[in-house]
């Protein structure tokens, strides 16, 4: 009703949801920085372990975490870390896991796809003034017309791809999803063009992701990134004895 809108406007609110959050004090969010610091320590510790198994040059995990943390904190970006009722701290931790994974695996992905990648999308900490949590592909090679989305898993079990991750409007680019299973030390690279040819029957509503349509990756597609764990390695080593 017009009278309701006029009343909300008189109180300084543009919408019913805004005044509802205000009246219930849901707009008051006290960030637990002590918990975030504990999360940072765990991120550094865990990714140093993960990176130690990788066949590429190593980066400073502590610097990656510290730089990202201060950029996020100093530019008040945590307000954008919200997701269906989960705590800001939890969303921060999960976002940082994905961010660090993409950062340290970038050169590995370049080797696999024979390309040179640069940062893509709105969630770029190098541009905090326009930062936004969106589902844009993480990397781009504009010369070879390649997009790469990195999806990291840390809990084991099946790995699902959200259909919403697939941007059908990018048809003139080769678009890949790099799935990195940090729980088991395995990865696979999926072509979005191939995913788009899959029958509708392989997509299912995942209750863990608000019933988003998902595709479960065949375990046989996953392979270890650590060369010394592969049969190829053991075959080569035996022949060199």
C-alpha positions as CSV (number, residue, x, y, z in Angstrom):
1,X,0.0,0.0,0.0
2,X,1.1,3.6,-0.7
3,X,0.7,4.5,3.0
4,X,3.0,1.7,4.0
5,X,5.7,2.8,1.6
6,X,5.3,6.4,2.7
7,X,5.7,5.4,6.3
8,X,8.8,3.3,5.6
9,X,10.3,6.2,3.5
10,X,9.6,8.6,6.5
11,X,11.7,6.2,8.7
12,X,14.5,6.2,6.1
13,X,13.9,2.8,4.5
14,X,13.4,2.0,0.8
15,X,12.0,-1.5,1.2
16,X,10.0,-3.7,3.5
17,X,12.9,-6.2,3.8
18,X,15.3,-3.4,4.9
19,X,13.0,-2.2,7.8
20,X,12.3,-5.8,8.7
21,X,16.0,-6.5,9.2
22,X,16.3,-3.2,11.1
23,X,13.4,-4.0,13.5
24,X,14.7,-7.5,14.2
25,X,18.3,-6.2,14.5
26,X,19.4,-8.7,11.8
27,X,21.4,-5.9,10.2
28,X,23.8,-5.8,13.1
29,X,26.7,-8.0,12.3
30,X,29.7,-8.2,14.7
31,X,32.6,-9.9,12.9
32,X,34.6,-12.3,14.9
33,X,38.1,-11.3,13.9
34,X,39.7,-13.6,16.4
35,X,38.0,-16.6,14.6
36,X,39.1,-15.3,11.2
37,X,42.7,-15.1,12.4
38,X,42.4,-18.7,13.5
39,X,41.0,-19.5,10.0
40,X,44.0,-17.7,8.5
41,X,46.4,-19.8,10.5
42,X,44.7,-23.0,9.3
43,X,44.7,-21.8,5.7
44,X,48.4,-21.2,5.8
45,X,49.1,-24.5,7.5
46,X,46.9,-26.6,5.2
47,X,47.9,-25.0,2.0
48,X,51.6,-25.3,2.8
49,X,51.0,-29.0,3.1
50,X,49.0,-29.1,-0.2
51,X,51.5,-27.1,-2.1
52,X,54.4,-29.4,-1.0
53,X,52.8,-32.1,-3.2
54,X,52.6,-30.0,-6.3
55,X,54.9,-30.4,-9.3
56,X,55.1,-26.6,-9.9
57,X,57.1,-23.7,-8.4
58,X,55.9,-22.9,-4.9
59,X,54.5,-19.5,-3.8
60,X,54.5,-18.0,-0.3
61,X,51.2,-19.2,1.2
62,X,51.6,-16.8,4.2
63,X,51.9,-13.8,1.8
64,X,48.9,-14.9,-0.2
65,X,46.7,-15.2,2.9
66,X,48.0,-12.1,4.6
67,X,47.7,-9.9,1.6
68,X,44.2,-11.1,0.9
69,X,43.1,-10.7,4.5
70,X,44.3,-7.1,4.8
71,X,42.8,-6.2,1.4
72,X,39.4,-7.6,2.5
73,X,39.5,-6.1,5.9
74,X,40.9,-2.6,4.9
75,X,38.3,-2.2,2.2
76,X,35.3,-3.5,4.2
77,X,34.7,-6.3,1.7
78,X,33.4,-8.8,4.3
79,X,29.9,-7.3,4.0
80,X,29.7,-9.1,0.6
81,X,30.6,-12.5,2.2
82,X,27.0,-13.7,2.8
83,X,25.4,-16.9,1.7
84,X,22.0,-18.2,2.6
85,X,22.3,-17.7,6.4
86,X,25.8,-19.0,6.9
87,X,28.1,-16.9,9.0
88,X,30.4,-14.3,7.4
89,X,33.4,-16.0,8.9
90,X,32.5,-19.4,7.4
91,X,31.9,-17.9,4.0
92,X,35.2,-16.1,4.3
93,X,37.0,-19.3,5.0
94,X,35.5,-21.2,2.1
95,X,36.0,-18.3,-0.3
96,X,39.7,-18.1,0.8
97,X,40.1,-21.9,0.2
98,X,38.9,-21.4,-3.4
99,X,41.0,-18.3,-3.9
100,X,44.2,-19.8,-2.6
101,X,43.6,-23.0,-4.7
102,X,43.2,-21.0,-7.8
103,X,46.3,-18.9,-7.1
104,X,48.7,-21.7,-6.4
105,X,47.3,-24.0,-9.2
106,X,47.4,-21.3,-11.9
107,X,50.7,-22.3,-13.4
108,X,49.7,-25.9,-13.3
109,X,46.5,-25.1,-15.2
110,X,48.6,-23.1,-17.7
111,X,50.8,-26.2,-18.3
112,X,47.8,-28.5,-18.8
113,X,46.0,-26.2,-21.2
114,X,49.1,-24.6,-22.9
115,X,47.9,-21.1,-22.2
116,X,48.8,-17.9,-20.3
117,X,46.1,-17.0,-17.8
118,X,45.2,-13.7,-16.2
119,X,42.6,-12.9,-13.5
120,X,39.0,-12.6,-14.6
121,X,35.8,-11.6,-13.0
122,X,34.5,-9.2,-10.4
123,X,36.0,-11.0,-7.3
124,X,39.5,-9.6,-8.0
125,X,41.3,-8.4,-4.9
126,X,43.6,-6.4,-7.0
127,X,40.6,-4.1,-7.7
128,X,39.0,-3.9,-4.3
129,X,37.0,-0.8,-5.3
130,X,34.9,-2.9,-7.7
131,X,35.1,-6.2,-5.9
132,X,32.0,-8.4,-6.0
133,X,31.3,-12.0,-5.2
134,X,30.1,-13.4,-8.5
135,X,30.2,-16.6,-10.5
136,X,32.4,-15.3,-13.3
137,X,35.2,-17.7,-14.6
138,X,38.4,-17.2,-12.5
139,X,40.9,-16.9,-15.4
140,X,41.1,-15.9,-19.0
141,X,43.5,-16.2,-21.9
142,X,42.2,-13.5,-24.2
143,X,44.6,-14.4,-27.0
144,X,43.6,-18.1,-27.2
145,X,40.0,-17.3,-26.2
146,X,40.0,-19.6,-23.1
147,X,38.1,-19.2,-19.9
148,X,38.9,-21.3,-16.8
149,X,36.7,-21.8,-13.8
150,X,38.4,-23.4,-10.7
151,X,36.3,-25.6,-8.4
152,X,38.0,-26.8,-5.3
153,X,36.8,-29.6,-3.0
154,X,38.0,-30.3,0.6
155,X,35.6,-32.9,2.0
156,X,36.1,-36.0,-0.1
157,X,33.3,-38.0,-1.6
158,X,31.7,-37.1,-4.9
159,X,32.4,-33.9,-6.7
160,X,29.6,-32.0,-8.2
161,X,29.5,-29.2,-10.8
162,X,26.7,-26.6,-10.5
163,X,24.9,-26.0,-13.8
164,X,24.8,-22.3,-12.8
165,X,28.6,-22.3,-13.2
166,X,28.2,-22.9,-16.9
167,X,28.0,-19.6,-18.8
168,X,26.3,-20.5,-22.1
169,X,26.8,-16.9,-23.3
170,X,30.6,-17.6,-23.7
171,X,30.2,-19.8,-26.7
172,X,32.9,-18.2,-28.7
173,X,35.5,-19.2,-26.1
174,X,36.9,-22.6,-25.1
175,X,35.6,-22.8,-21.5
176,X,37.0,-25.3,-19.0
177,X,36.2,-26.2,-15.4
178,X,39.3,-27.2,-13.4
179,X,38.2,-29.5,-10.6
180,X,40.7,-29.8,-7.8
181,X,40.1,-32.3,-5.1
182,X,42.4,-31.1,-2.3
183,X,41.1,-34.0,0.0
184,X,42.5,-36.7,-2.3
185,X,45.1,-34.9,-4.3
186,X,43.4,-35.3,-7.6
187,X,42.1,-33.1,-10.5
188,X,40.4,-33.2,-13.8
189,X,39.7,-30.7,-16.5
190,X,36.2,-30.6,-18.0
191,X,35.2,-28.9,-21.2
192,X,32.0,-26.9,-20.8
193,X,31.1,-27.6,-24.4
194,X,31.1,-31.3,-23.6
195,X,29.0,-30.7,-20.5
196,X,26.4,-28.9,-22.5
197,X,25.9,-32.0,-24.7
198,X,25.0,-34.2,-21.7
199,X,21.4,-35.4,-21.4
200,X,19.1,-33.7,-18.9
201,X,18.9,-36.9,-17.0
202,X,22.4,-36.6,-15.6
203,X,21.6,-33.3,-13.8
204,X,20.0,-33.6,-10.4
205,X,18.8,-31.2,-7.7
206,X,21.4,-31.1,-4.9
207,X,19.8,-30.5,-1.5
208,X,23.2,-29.4,-0.1
209,X,23.3,-26.5,-2.5
210,X,19.7,-25.2,-2.2
211,X,18.5,-27.7,-4.8
212,X,20.8,-26.3,-7.5
213,X,21.1,-28.5,-10.6
214,X,24.3,-30.5,-10.4
215,X,26.4,-33.0,-12.4
216,X,28.5,-35.6,-10.5
217,X,32.0,-36.1,-12.0
218,X,32.9,-39.7,-12.8
219,X,35.6,-40.8,-10.4
220,X,37.5,-42.3,-13.4
221,X,38.1,-38.8,-14.8
222,X,40.1,-37.7,-11.7
223,X,43.9,-38.2,-11.7
224,X,46.6,-37.4,-9.2
225,X,48.6,-34.2,-9.7
226,X,51.5,-35.6,-7.8
227,X,53.6,-37.4,-10.5
228,X,55.4,-39.7,-8.1
229,X,52.0,-41.3,-7.2
230,X,51.2,-42.4,-10.7
231,X,51.9,-45.7,-12.5
232,X,53.8,-43.7,-15.2
233,X,56.2,-42.6,-12.5
234,X,56.8,-46.1,-11.1
235,X,57.3,-47.5,-14.7
236,X,59.8,-44.8,-15.5
237,X,61.7,-45.2,-12.2
238,X,61.9,-49.0,-12.7
239,X,63.4,-48.6,-16.2
240,X,66.0,-46.1,-14.9
241,X,67.3,-48.5,-12.2
